[in-house]
């Protein structure tokens, strides 16, 4: 078993500093730990209780090129994306009655585990995002263009993609995934991409690896092999959250010599 603790990998920090040099989202210290810088611009979103996501009604900044999914011509944020943006001061969240929703309220909602996420999973998301990685829910396309390859254009670099209009069924499929999600089941949770200034939701490409969260007992050999088969050849990593610390693991096959 190969164990990786990404908090201590200086190479990751050096790579991220180079890739995010022109961005004002993050600031790195010499010991590879990251420190978020709060944004000066704030977008606005409204929580949609039907789809259990936040619908972005006013977009500001370039963060939306790697955050949120596009459905039916609208941009939606999952609860983990919403919380992270609220924490860094990049998002003002409103209720369906246009009343401001506090962070404390969203933390309580996260604790209810009804939106396809829970606290440990959010800590993994926040950890990766704070390092600059691009993170999306596994099995939920960023944009239906990436699946259907419909005609349409992507705007020039540095601006957000044009929003395509799809049928309401596309949004309903996301809702069904959230409702049927068993949070205690060993499954693939996040697609993770390295920092990439040319990332496009319409053509994201394969993720650098896929994450599975260990919650409870460690997975058996049979479970590991079964979930690896679901990755389609993309590297699989497991993550574990203990006392607020996020650790990552990967497993390798080792051939033992036959003794005489």
ChimeraX commands (.cxc) that place a marker at each C-alpha (Angstrom):
marker #1 position 0.00,0.00,0.00 radius 0.5
marker #1 position 1.30,3.39,-0.96 radius 0.5
marker #1 position 0.44,6.18,1.45 radius 0.5
marker #1 position 0.53,9.81,0.46 radius 0.5
marker #1 position 0.08,12.83,2.69 radius 0.5
marker #1 position -0.31,15.77,0.35 radius 0.5
marker #1 position 0.15,18.34,3.09 radius 0.5
marker #1 position 3.85,17.47,3.11 radius 0.5
marker #1 position 4.63,17.28,-0.60 radius 0.5
marker #1 position 6.73,20.30,-1.54 radius 0.5
marker #1 position 6.56,19.40,-5.25 radius 0.5
marker #1 position 2.78,19.86,-5.25 radius 0.5
marker #1 position 3.14,23.31,-3.69 radius 0.5
marker #1 position 5.81,24.37,-6.19 radius 0.5
marker #1 position 3.68,23.20,-9.10 radius 0.5
marker #1 position 0.62,25.04,-7.83 radius 0.5
marker #1 position 2.57,28.25,-7.25 radius 0.5
marker #1 position 3.71,28.18,-10.86 radius 0.5
marker #1 position 0.29,27.35,-12.29 radius 0.5
marker #1 position -1.56,29.90,-10.17 radius 0.5
marker #1 position 0.99,32.73,-10.41 radius 0.5
marker #1 position -1.43,35.00,-12.25 radius 0.5
marker #1 position -4.39,34.18,-10.01 radius 0.5
marker #1 position -5.27,36.14,-6.89 radius 0.5
marker #1 position -7.16,33.38,-5.16 radius 0.5
marker #1 position -4.37,31.70,-3.24 radius 0.5
marker #1 position -1.18,32.44,-1.34 radius 0.5
marker #1 position 1.31,29.74,-0.38 radius 0.5
marker #1 position 3.65,29.58,2.56 radius 0.5
marker #1 position 7.08,27.97,2.48 radius 0.5
marker #1 position 5.96,24.78,4.26 radius 0.5
marker #1 position 3.42,23.88,1.53 radius 0.5
marker #1 position 0.36,24.83,3.58 radius 0.5
marker #1 position -2.02,27.17,1.79 radius 0.5
marker #1 position -3.67,30.35,2.95 radius 0.5
marker #1 position -6.77,31.59,1.21 radius 0.5
marker #1 position -7.10,35.22,0.22 radius 0.5
marker #1 position -10.62,36.59,0.30 radius 0.5
marker #1 position -11.97,37.91,-2.96 radius 0.5
marker #1 position -12.83,41.52,-3.59 radius 0.5
marker #1 position -15.74,40.64,-5.88 radius 0.5
marker #1 position -18.82,38.74,-4.78 radius 0.5
marker #1 position -21.19,36.73,-6.92 radius 0.5
marker #1 position -24.82,36.14,-5.97 radius 0.5
marker #1 position -26.71,32.83,-5.92 radius 0.5
marker #1 position -30.13,31.72,-4.78 radius 0.5
marker #1 position -30.64,28.38,-3.03 radius 0.5
marker #1 position -33.06,26.16,-4.94 radius 0.5
marker #1 position -34.61,23.64,-2.56 radius 0.5
marker #1 position -36.04,21.59,-5.43 radius 0.5
marker #1 position -32.68,20.83,-7.05 radius 0.5
marker #1 position -30.82,21.07,-3.71 radius 0.5
marker #1 position -28.25,23.37,-5.24 radius 0.5
marker #1 position -27.59,27.09,-5.51 radius 0.5
marker #1 position -28.55,28.79,-8.77 radius 0.5
marker #1 position -26.07,31.53,-9.65 radius 0.5
marker #1 position -27.90,34.72,-10.59 radius 0.5
marker #1 position -24.93,37.08,-10.77 radius 0.5
marker #1 position -21.46,35.93,-11.77 radius 0.5
marker #1 position -18.27,37.84,-11.06 radius 0.5
marker #1 position -14.67,36.81,-11.53 radius 0.5
marker #1 position -13.06,33.89,-13.35 radius 0.5
marker #1 position -13.74,31.22,-10.73 radius 0.5
marker #1 position -16.85,30.05,-12.59 radius 0.5
marker #1 position -14.76,28.46,-15.33 radius 0.5
marker #1 position -13.98,25.68,-12.82 radius 0.5
marker #1 position -16.95,25.87,-10.46 radius 0.5
marker #1 position -20.56,24.84,-10.92 radius 0.5
marker #1 position -22.44,22.83,-13.53 radius 0.5
marker #1 position -24.53,24.11,-16.42 radius 0.5
marker #1 position -28.05,22.79,-16.84 radius 0.5
marker #1 position -31.01,24.19,-18.79 radius 0.5
marker #1 position -29.12,27.40,-19.50 radius 0.5
marker #1 position -28.46,28.01,-15.79 radius 0.5
marker #1 position -25.38,27.69,-13.59 radius 0.5
marker #1 position -25.74,25.64,-10.40 radius 0.5
marker #1 position -23.42,25.07,-7.42 radius 0.5
marker #1 position -23.47,22.00,-5.21 radius 0.5
marker #1 position -23.59,22.52,-1.46 radius 0.5
marker #1 position -19.82,21.98,-1.11 radius 0.5
marker #1 position -19.09,24.53,-3.85 radius 0.5
marker #1 position -21.54,26.96,-2.27 radius 0.5
marker #1 position -20.02,26.63,1.20 radius 0.5
marker #1 position -16.47,27.01,-0.05 radius 0.5
marker #1 position -17.29,30.18,-2.00 radius 0.5
marker #1 position -19.15,31.61,0.98 radius 0.5
marker #1 position -16.18,30.91,3.25 radius 0.5
marker #1 position -13.76,32.83,1.02 radius 0.5
marker #1 position -16.20,35.71,0.60 radius 0.5
marker #1 position -16.82,35.06,-3.10 radius 0.5
marker #1 position -20.54,34.30,-2.89 radius 0.5
marker #1 position -23.61,35.89,-1.34 radius 0.5
marker #1 position -26.31,33.25,-0.92 radius 0.5
marker #1 position -29.99,34.16,-0.91 radius 0.5
marker #1 position -33.05,32.16,0.01 radius 0.5
marker #1 position -35.95,31.66,-2.36 radius 0.5
marker #1 position -37.47,34.72,-0.65 radius 0.5
marker #1 position -34.32,36.74,-1.42 radius 0.5
marker #1 position -33.22,36.78,2.21 radius 0.5
marker #1 position -29.54,36.38,3.00 radius 0.5
marker #1 position -28.50,32.89,4.16 radius 0.5
marker #1 position -25.70,32.72,6.70 radius 0.5
marker #1 position -22.77,30.30,6.78 radius 0.5
marker #1 position -24.09,28.87,10.04 radius 0.5
marker #1 position -27.37,27.97,8.33 radius 0.5
marker #1 position -25.53,26.18,5.52 radius 0.5
marker #1 position -23.34,24.32,8.02 radius 0.5
marker #1 position -26.49,23.06,9.72 radius 0.5
marker #1 position -27.89,22.00,6.37 radius 0.5
marker #1 position -24.67,20.16,5.56 radius 0.5
marker #1 position -24.94,18.32,8.89 radius 0.5
marker #1 position -28.34,16.98,7.83 radius 0.5
marker #1 position -26.61,15.09,4.97 radius 0.5
marker #1 position -29.55,15.51,2.61 radius 0.5
marker #1 position -27.76,17.20,-0.30 radius 0.5
marker #1 position -25.40,14.43,-1.33 radius 0.5
marker #1 position -22.63,15.70,0.93 radius 0.5
marker #1 position -21.49,15.55,4.55 radius 0.5
marker #1 position -18.83,17.22,6.65 radius 0.5
marker #1 position -15.93,14.85,5.92 radius 0.5
marker #1 position -16.59,15.04,2.20 radius 0.5
marker #1 position -16.71,18.82,2.37 radius 0.5
marker #1 position -13.36,18.89,4.18 radius 0.5
marker #1 position -11.84,16.89,1.32 radius 0.5
marker #1 position -13.32,19.29,-1.24 radius 0.5
marker #1 position -12.15,22.36,0.67 radius 0.5
marker #1 position -8.66,20.91,1.11 radius 0.5
marker #1 position -8.22,20.25,-2.60 radius 0.5
marker #1 position -9.74,23.56,-3.70 radius 0.5
marker #1 position -7.55,25.50,-1.29 radius 0.5
marker #1 position -4.55,23.93,-3.05 radius 0.5
marker #1 position -5.85,25.00,-6.46 radius 0.5
marker #1 position -7.14,21.69,-7.80 radius 0.5
marker #1 position -10.23,21.55,-9.99 radius 0.5
marker #1 position -12.83,19.33,-8.31 radius 0.5
marker #1 position -16.17,18.08,-9.57 radius 0.5
marker #1 position -18.73,15.51,-8.47 radius 0.5
marker #1 position -17.98,12.16,-10.07 radius 0.5
marker #1 position -20.60,11.05,-12.59 radius 0.5
marker #1 position -22.14,14.51,-12.94 radius 0.5
marker #1 position -20.95,16.23,-16.15 radius 0.5
marker #1 position -19.79,19.83,-15.91 radius 0.5
marker #1 position -21.83,20.66,-18.99 radius 0.5
marker #1 position -24.11,18.65,-21.22 radius 0.5
marker #1 position -21.93,19.81,-24.10 radius 0.5
marker #1 position -19.21,17.53,-22.78 radius 0.5
marker #1 position -21.64,14.60,-23.15 radius 0.5
marker #1 position -23.72,15.45,-26.18 radius 0.5
marker #1 position -21.12,17.57,-28.00 radius 0.5
marker #1 position -23.84,19.93,-29.19 radius 0.5
marker #1 position -22.91,22.82,-31.43 radius 0.5
marker #1 position -21.91,25.98,-29.64 radius 0.5
marker #1 position -18.95,28.17,-28.99 radius 0.5
marker #1 position -16.68,28.75,-26.07 radius 0.5
marker #1 position -15.69,32.32,-25.39 radius 0.5
marker #1 position -12.09,33.50,-25.42 radius 0.5
marker #1 position -9.63,32.62,-22.65 radius 0.5
marker #1 position -10.21,34.38,-19.37 radius 0.5
marker #1 position -13.99,34.55,-19.67 radius 0.5
marker #1 position -16.76,32.15,-18.79 radius 0.5
marker #1 position -18.25,29.68,-21.24 radius 0.5
marker #1 position -21.53,30.43,-22.96 radius 0.5
marker #1 position -24.44,28.66,-21.29 radius 0.5
marker #1 position -26.28,26.10,-23.37 radius 0.5
marker #1 position -29.98,25.43,-23.03 radius 0.5
marker #1 position -30.94,21.82,-22.40 radius 0.5
marker #1 position -34.12,20.10,-21.36 radius 0.5
marker #1 position -35.37,20.09,-17.74 radius 0.5
marker #1 position -34.67,16.34,-17.64 radius 0.5
marker #1 position -30.95,17.12,-17.50 radius 0.5
marker #1 position -31.41,18.95,-14.20 radius 0.5
marker #1 position -33.75,16.26,-12.88 radius 0.5
marker #1 position -31.08,13.61,-13.44 radius 0.5
marker #1 position -28.79,15.47,-11.04 radius 0.5
marker #1 position -31.56,15.60,-8.43 radius 0.5
marker #1 position -32.14,11.86,-8.73 radius 0.5
marker #1 position -28.42,11.17,-8.17 radius 0.5
marker #1 position -28.45,13.24,-4.97 radius 0.5
marker #1 position -31.60,11.56,-3.64 radius 0.5
marker #1 position -30.35,8.01,-4.30 radius 0.5
marker #1 position -26.84,8.63,-2.97 radius 0.5
marker #1 position -25.86,6.41,-0.04 radius 0.5
marker #1 position -23.32,8.47,1.88 radius 0.5
marker #1 position -21.96,5.49,3.81 radius 0.5
marker #1 position -21.38,3.35,0.75 radius 0.5
marker #1 position -17.86,3.08,-0.68 radius 0.5
marker #1 position -18.11,4.86,-4.00 radius 0.5
marker #1 position -16.40,7.31,-6.32 radius 0.5
marker #1 position -17.07,10.85,-5.11 radius 0.5
marker #1 position -14.87,13.43,-6.89 radius 0.5
marker #1 position -13.13,13.85,-10.22 radius 0.5
marker #1 position -9.92,15.79,-9.58 radius 0.5
marker #1 position -7.98,17.78,-12.19 radius 0.5
marker #1 position -4.61,19.48,-11.83 radius 0.5
marker #1 position -4.65,23.30,-11.96 radius 0.5
marker #1 position -5.21,24.27,-15.58 radius 0.5
marker #1 position -5.83,27.78,-16.88 radius 0.5
marker #1 position -7.23,26.34,-20.11 radius 0.5
marker #1 position -9.82,24.11,-18.42 radius 0.5
marker #1 position -13.21,24.16,-20.15 radius 0.5
marker #1 position -16.40,22.59,-18.87 radius 0.5
marker #1 position -17.46,21.70,-22.41 radius 0.5
marker #1 position -14.31,19.60,-22.90 radius 0.5
marker #1 position -12.76,18.86,-19.48 radius 0.5
marker #1 position -10.94,15.73,-20.56 radius 0.5
marker #1 position -10.18,12.87,-18.19 radius 0.5
marker #1 position -9.47,13.78,-14.57 radius 0.5
marker #1 position -6.00,13.26,-13.16 radius 0.5
marker #1 position -7.53,10.83,-10.68 radius 0.5
marker #1 position -10.81,9.85,-9.09 radius 0.5
marker #1 position -11.38,9.98,-5.35 radius 0.5
marker #1 position -13.22,7.57,-3.10 radius 0.5
marker #1 position -13.85,8.51,0.52 radius 0.5
marker #1 position -13.30,5.92,3.25 radius 0.5
marker #1 position -15.95,6.35,5.91 radius 0.5
marker #1 position -15.96,3.68,8.58 radius 0.5
marker #1 position -14.16,0.38,8.08 radius 0.5
marker #1 position -11.25,0.18,5.59 radius 0.5
marker #1 position -12.26,-1.34,2.26 radius 0.5
marker #1 position -11.60,-4.98,1.56 radius 0.5
marker #1 position -9.50,-6.23,-1.36 radius 0.5
marker #1 position -12.67,-7.21,-3.21 radius 0.5
marker #1 position -14.19,-3.75,-2.68 radius 0.5
marker #1 position -11.02,-2.03,-3.88 radius 0.5
marker #1 position -10.86,-4.12,-7.04 radius 0.5
marker #1 position -14.56,-3.57,-7.72 radius 0.5
marker #1 position -14.34,0.20,-7.41 radius 0.5
marker #1 position -11.15,0.30,-9.48 radius 0.5
marker #1 position -13.02,-1.31,-12.35 radius 0.5
marker #1 position -15.44,1.62,-12.31 radius 0.5
marker #1 position -12.60,4.09,-13.00 radius 0.5
marker #1 position -12.02,3.05,-16.60 radius 0.5
marker #1 position -8.25,3.13,-16.29 radius 0.5
marker #1 position -8.12,6.51,-14.53 radius 0.5
marker #1 position -5.98,6.43,-11.34 radius 0.5
marker #1 position -7.94,5.89,-8.14 radius 0.5
marker #1 position -7.08,7.41,-4.78 radius 0.5
marker #1 position -8.74,6.95,-1.42 radius 0.5
marker #1 position -9.11,9.75,1.11 radius 0.5
marker #1 position -9.65,9.61,4.84 radius 0.5
marker #1 position -10.57,12.43,7.23 radius 0.5
marker #1 position -9.56,12.11,10.86 radius 0.5
marker #1 position -9.74,14.97,13.38 radius 0.5
marker #1 position -9.84,17.51,10.55 radius 0.5
marker #1 position -6.77,16.12,8.78 radius 0.5
marker #1 position -7.22,14.91,5.20 radius 0.5
marker #1 position -4.99,12.04,4.05 radius 0.5
marker #1 position -4.83,10.33,0.68 radius 0.5
marker #1 position -3.92,6.74,-0.15 radius 0.5
marker #1 position -3.41,4.60,-3.22 radius 0.5
marker #1 position -2.92,0.85,-3.53 radius 0.5
marker #1 position -0.43,-0.93,-5.75 radius 0.5
marker #1 position -0.22,-4.59,-6.67 radius 0.5
marker #1 position 2.99,-6.31,-5.58 radius 0.5
marker #1 position 4.14,-9.68,-6.94 radius 0.5
marker #1 position 5.81,-11.73,-4.21 radius 0.5
marker #1 position 8.47,-14.20,-5.33 radius 0.5
marker #1 position 7.70,-17.87,-4.97 radius 0.5
marker #1 position 9.96,-19.36,-2.32 radius 0.5
marker #1 position 11.57,-22.72,-3.04 radius 0.5
marker link #1:1,2 radius 0.2
marker link #1:2,3 radius 0.2
marker link #1:3,4 radius 0.2
marker link #1:4,5 radius 0.2
marker link #1:5,6 radius 0.2
marker link #1:6,7 radius 0.2
marker link #1:7,8 radius 0.2
marker link #1:8,9 radius 0.2
marker link #1:9,10 radius 0.2
marker link #1:10,11 radius 0.2
marker link #1:11,12 radius 0.2
marker link #1:12,13 radius 0.2
marker link #1:13,14 radius 0.2
marker link #1:14,15 radius 0.2
marker link #1:15,16 radius 0.2
marker link #1:16,17 radius 0.2
marker link #1:17,18 radius 0.2
marker link #1:18,19 radius 0.2
marker link #1:19,20 radius 0.2
marker link #1:20,21 radius 0.2
marker link #1:21,22 radius 0.2
marker link #1:22,23 radius 0.2
marker link #1:23,24 radius 0.2
marker link #1:24,25 radius 0.2
marker link #1:25,26 radius 0.2
marker link #1:26,27 radius 0.2
marker link #1:27,28 radius 0.2
marker link #1:28,29 radius 0.2
marker link #1:29,30 radius 0.2
marker link #1:30,31 radius 0.2
marker link #1:31,32 radius 0.2
marker link #1:32,33 radius 0.2
marker link #1:33,34 radius 0.2
marker link #1:34,35 radius 0.2
marker link #1:35,36 radius 0.2
marker link #1:36,37 radius 0.2
marker link #1:37,38 radius 0.2
marker link #1:38,39 radius 0.2
marker link #1:39,40 radius 0.2
marker link #1:40,41 radius 0.2
marker link #1:41,42 radius 0.2
marker link #1:42,43 radius 0.2
marker link #1:43,44 radius 0.2
marker link #1:44,45 radius 0.2
marker link #1:45,46 radius 0.2
marker link #1:46,47 radius 0.2
marker link #1:47,48 radius 0.2
marker link #1:48,49 radius 0.2
marker link #1:49,50 radius 0.2
marker link #1:50,51 radius 0.2
marker link #1:51,52 radius 0.2
marker link #1:52,53 radius 0.2
marker link #1:53,54 radius 0.2
marker link #1:54,55 radius 0.2
marker link #1:55,56 radius 0.2
marker link #1:56,57 radius 0.2
marker link #1:57,58 radius 0.2
marker link #1:58,59 radius 0.2
marker link #1:59,60 radius 0.2
marker link #1:60,61 radius 0.2
marker link #1:61,62 radius 0.2
marker link #1:62,63 radius 0.2
marker link #1:63,64 radius 0.2
marker link #1:64,65 radius 0.2
marker link #1:65,66 radius 0.2
marker link #1:66,67 radius 0.2
marker link #1:67,68 radius 0.2
marker link #1:68,69 radius 0.2
marker link #1:69,70 radius 0.2
marker link #1:70,71 radius 0.2
marker link #1:71,72 radius 0.2
marker link #1:72,73 radius 0.2
marker link #1:73,74 radius 0.2
marker link #1:74,75 radius 0.2
marker link #1:75,76 radius 0.2
marker link #1:76,77 radius 0.2
marker link #1:77,78 radius 0.2
marker link #1:78,79 radius 0.2
marker link #1:79,80 radius 0.2
marker link #1:80,81 radius 0.2
marker link #1:81,82 radius 0.2
marker link #1:82,83 radius 0.2
marker link #1:83,84 radius 0.2
marker link #1:84,85 radius 0.2
marker link #1:85,86 radius 0.2
marker link #1:86,87 radius 0.2
marker link #1:87,88 radius 0.2
marker link #1:88,89 radius 0.2
marker link #1:89,90 radius 0.2
marker link #1:90,91 radius 0.2
marker link #1:91,92 radius 0.2
marker link #1:92,93 radius 0.2
marker link #1:93,94 radius 0.2
marker link #1:94,95 radius 0.2
marker link #1:95,96 radius 0.2
marker link #1:96,97 radius 0.2
marker link #1:97,98 radius 0.2
marker link #1:98,99 radius 0.2
marker link #1:99,100 radius 0.2
marker link #1:100,101 radius 0.2
marker link #1:101,102 radius 0.2
marker link #1:102,103 radius 0.2
marker link #1:103,104 radius 0.2
marker link #1:104,105 radius 0.2
marker link #1:105,106 radius 0.2
marker link #1:106,107 radius 0.2
marker link #1:107,108 radius 0.2
marker link #1:108,109 radius 0.2
marker link #1:109,110 radius 0.2
marker link #1:110,111 radius 0.2
marker link #1:111,112 radius 0.2
marker link #1:112,113 radius 0.2
marker link #1:113,114 radius 0.2
marker link #1:114,115 radius 0.2
marker link #1:115,116 radius 0.2
marker link #1:116,117 radius 0.2
marker link #1:117,118 radius 0.2
marker link #1:118,119 radius 0.2
marker link #1:119,120 radius 0.2
marker link #1:120,121 radius 0.2
marker link #1:121,122 radius 0.2
marker link #1:122,123 radius 0.2
marker link #1:123,124 radius 0.2
marker link #1:124,125 radius 0.2
marker link #1:125,126 radius 0.2
marker link #1:126,127 radius 0.2
marker link #1:127,128 radius 0.2
marker link #1:128,129 radius 0.2
marker link #1:129,130 radius 0.2
marker link #1:130,131 radius 0.2
marker link #1:131,132 radius 0.2
marker link #1:132,133 radius 0.2
marker link #1:133,134 radius 0.2
marker link #1:134,135 radius 0.2
marker link #1:135,136 radius 0.2
marker link #1:136,137 radius 0.2
marker link #1:137,138 radius 0.2
marker link #1:138,139 radius 0.2
marker link #1:139,140 radius 0.2
marker link #1:140,141 radius 0.2
marker link #1:141,142 radius 0.2
marker link #1:142,143 radius 0.2
marker link #1:143,144 radius 0.2
marker link #1:144,145 radius 0.2
marker link #1:145,146 radius 0.2
marker link #1:146,147 radius 0.2
marker link #1:147,148 radius 0.2
marker link #1:148,149 radius 0.2
marker link #1:149,150 radius 0.2
marker link #1:150,151 radius 0.2
marker link #1:151,152 radius 0.2
marker link #1:152,153 radius 0.2
marker link #1:153,154 radius 0.2
marker link #1:154,155 radius 0.2
marker link #1:155,156 radius 0.2
marker link #1:156,157 radius 0.2
marker link #1:157,158 radius 0.2
marker link #1:158,159 radius 0.2
marker link #1:159,160 radius 0.2
marker link #1:160,161 radius 0.2
marker link #1:161,162 radius 0.2
marker link #1:162,163 radius 0.2
marker link #1:163,164 radius 0.2
marker link #1:164,165 radius 0.2
marker link #1:165,166 radius 0.2
marker link #1:166,167 radius 0.2
marker link #1:167,168 radius 0.2
marker link #1:168,169 radius 0.2
marker link #1:169,170 radius 0.2
marker link #1:170,171 radius 0.2
marker link #1:171,172 radius 0.2
marker link #1:172,173 radius 0.2
marker link #1:173,174 radius 0.2
marker link #1:174,175 radius 0.2
marker link #1:175,176 radius 0.2
marker link #1:176,177 radius 0.2
marker link #1:177,178 radius 0.2
marker link #1:178,179 radius 0.2
marker link #1:179,180 radius 0.2
marker link #1:180,181 radius 0.2
marker link #1:181,182 radius 0.2
marker link #1:182,183 radius 0.2
marker link #1:183,184 radius 0.2
marker link #1:184,185 radius 0.2
marker link #1:185,186 radius 0.2
marker link #1:186,187 radius 0.2
marker link #1:187,188 radius 0.2
marker link #1:188,189 radius 0.2
marker link #1:189,190 radius 0.2
marker link #1:190,191 radius 0.2
marker link #1:191,192 radius 0.2
marker link #1:192,193 radius 0.2
marker link #1:193,194 radius 0.2
marker link #1:194,195 radius 0.2
marker link #1:195,196 radius 0.2
marker link #1:196,197 radius 0.2
marker link #1:197,198 radius 0.2
marker link #1:198,199 radius 0.2
marker link #1:199,200 radius 0.2
marker link #1:200,201 radius 0.2
marker link #1:201,202 radius 0.2
marker link #1:202,203 radius 0.2
marker link #1:203,204 radius 0.2
marker link #1:204,205 radius 0.2
marker link #1:205,206 radius 0.2
marker link #1:206,207 radius 0.2
marker link #1:207,208 radius 0.2
marker link #1:208,209 radius 0.2
marker link #1:209,210 radius 0.2
marker link #1:210,211 radius 0.2
marker link #1:211,212 radius 0.2
marker link #1:212,213 radius 0.2
marker link #1:213,214 radius 0.2
marker link #1:214,215 radius 0.2
marker link #1:215,216 radius 0.2
marker link #1:216,217 radius 0.2
marker link #1:217,218 radius 0.2
marker link #1:218,219 radius 0.2
marker link #1:219,220 radius 0.2
marker link #1:220,221 radius 0.2
marker link #1:221,222 radius 0.2
marker link #1:222,223 radius 0.2
marker link #1:223,224 radius 0.2
marker link #1:224,225 radius 0.2
marker link #1:225,226 radius 0.2
marker link #1:226,227 radius 0.2
marker link #1:227,228 radius 0.2
marker link #1:228,229 radius 0.2
marker link #1:229,230 radius 0.2
marker link #1:230,231 radius 0.2
marker link #1:231,232 radius 0.2
marker link #1:232,233 radius 0.2
marker link #1:233,234 radius 0.2
marker link #1:234,235 radius 0.2
marker link #1:235,236 radius 0.2
marker link #1:236,237 radius 0.2
marker link #1:237,238 radius 0.2
marker link #1:238,239 radius 0.2
marker link #1:239,240 radius 0.2
marker link #1:240,241 radius 0.2
marker link #1:241,242 radius 0.2
marker link #1:242,243 radius 0.2
marker link #1:243,244 radius 0.2
marker link #1:244,245 radius 0.2
marker link #1:245,246 radius 0.2
marker link #1:246,247 radius 0.2
marker link #1:247,248 radius 0.2
marker link #1:248,249 radius 0.2
marker link #1:249,250 radius 0.2
marker link #1:250,251 radius 0.2
marker link #1:251,252 radius 0.2
marker link #1:252,253 radius 0.2
marker link #1:253,254 radius 0.2
marker link #1:254,255 radius 0.2
marker link #1:255,256 radius 0.2
marker link #1:256,257 radius 0.2
marker link #1:257,258 radius 0.2
marker link #1:258,259 radius 0.2
marker link #1:259,260 radius 0.2
view
